[in-house]
Structure formats: C-alpha cells, structure tokens
C-alpha cells in the first residue's frame, strides 16, 4: 500500500514514515506541506493520504479541496492527523470527505494498524 504523508513537522514525518513502513509494511512518500503535496500527488499515485490538518502554507482542509481537483486524486481516501480532535472538527473533516481522523500525538506502534482499520471501513 502506498501512502502520501503530508505534515509540516519533520519529526512527525520521520516517526510516521518509520511506523508506516517498518511496522505496517507500507511504501511512504512525504510532503512537507499542501503545496508540495499538490506538486507530487499525481506522480506518487498513493492508495491513501495521511495529512496534518494545521500547516502553515496551506492547511489540510484547503489541501483536500485542491487535491480533489486533480482527477487521479478524486477518490483517494484521506485520513487527517490532528492535535485538535474535537468532535466538531472531526465532523467537519468527515463532511469534507475524509474517511478518518487520527489524533496527535499518535502511537508509532499502532499508527499503521489505525490507518488500515480506517481504510477497511471505507
């Protein structure tokens, strides 16, 4: 399974990449923000996108809107990573088309399992 991981924090990208790749056996490509993600998304051809909600150049919501304008990204499931997992935030992200939300800080040992479970429900 190929994952596009979008997060502006290098530490989060590193830990999540190790977790998804080593624990989950996934192929991970990363982007440090929404603009970079838009540049590489189509070529990356991910099976799913794991994305931070709060990023400086383009937040996760706007990134999702822009990704959906790319034909190859229209149906790719998106899971948000967020430090603010209030029920109203989760509801908003789900209404925008996210298939799940994972709270930060996440457990590196269970992140891959969480992602797989969310994608199986989708």
C-alpha positions in Angstrom: 0.0 0.0 0.0 1.3 3.4 -1.0 0.8 6.3 1.4 1.3 10.0 0.8 2.1 11.6 4.2 1.7 15.4 4.4 2.9 17.2 7.5 4.9 20.3 8.1 6.8 18.9 11.1 9.9 16.9 10.1 9.8 14.9 13.3 6.2 13.8 12.7 7.1 12.8 9.1 10.1 10.8 10.3 8.3 9.0 13.0 5.1 8.3 10.9 7.2 7.1 8.0 9.2 4.7 10.2 5.9 3.5 11.7 4.0 3.0 8.5 7.0 1.5 6.6 8.6 -0.8 9.3 5.5 -1.7 11.3 2.9 -1.6 8.6 5.0 -2.6 5.5 3.7 0.4 3.6 5.5 2.5 1.0 5.5 6.1 2.1 6.2 9.3 0.2 6.2 12.5 2.1 5.4 16.2 1.5 6.2 19.0 3.9 3.0 20.9 3.1 0.0 21.3 0.9 1.7 23.0 -2.0 4.4 20.3 -2.2 1.7 17.6 -1.9 -0.1 19.1 -4.9 3.1 19.0 -6.9 3.8 15.3 -6.2 0.4 13.8 -5.6 -0.4 12.6 -9.1 3.0 11.1 -9.8 3.0 9.5 -6.3 -0.2 7.6 -7.1 -1.0 6.9 -3.4 -3.6 4.4 -2.3 -4.3 6.8 0.7 -3.3 10.1 2.0 -2.4 10.8 5.6 -2.4 14.6 6.2 -1.9 17.1 9.0 -4.8 19.5 9.5 -2.8 22.5 10.5 0.0 23.5 8.2 1.5 27.0 7.5 1.5 27.3 3.7 -1.9 25.6 3.0 -3.9 23.9 5.8 -5.3 20.4 5.4 -8.8 21.5 4.5 -7.6 23.6 1.6 -5.1 20.9 0.6 -8.0 18.4 0.5 -10.1 20.8 -1.7 -7.2 21.3 -4.1 -6.3 17.6 -4.2 -9.9 16.7 -5.2 -9.5 18.9 -8.3 -6.8 16.5 -9.6 -8.6 13.7 -11.4 -6.3 11.0 -10.1 -6.9 12.2 -6.5 -10.7 12.5 -6.5 -11.3 9.1 -4.9 -8.1 8.6 -2.9 -9.1 8.2 0.8 -7.8 10.9 3.1 -7.1 10.5 6.8 -6.3 13.5 8.9 -3.7 13.7 11.6 -4.6 16.5 14.1 -3.8 17.7 17.5 -7.3 19.2 17.8 -9.6 16.3 17.5 -12.7 18.0 18.9 -15.9 16.3 17.7 -16.9 19.4 15.8 -13.5 19.4 13.9 -13.9 15.7 13.2 -17.4 16.1 11.9 -16.3 19.0 9.6 -13.4 16.9 8.2 -15.6 13.9 7.6 -18.2 16.1 5.9 -15.4 17.4 3.6 -14.7 13.8 2.5 -12.1 12.5 5.0 -12.5 8.8 5.8 -11.0 9.1 9.3 -9.2 11.3 11.8 -6.2 10.2 14.0 -5.3 12.3 17.0 -1.8 13.6 17.6 0.3 12.6 19.3 -0.2 9.1 17.8 1.4 5.9 19.0 4.0 4.9 16.4 3.5 1.2 17.2 -0.2 1.3 16.3 -0.4 4.0 13.6 -0.2 1.6 10.7 -3.0 -0.6 12.3 -5.1 2.5 12.8 -4.7 3.5 9.1 -5.5 0.0 7.9 -8.6 -0.2 10.1 -9.9 3.2 8.8 -9.3 2.2 5.2 -11.0 -1.1 5.6 -14.1 0.7 6.9 -14.1 3.0 3.9 
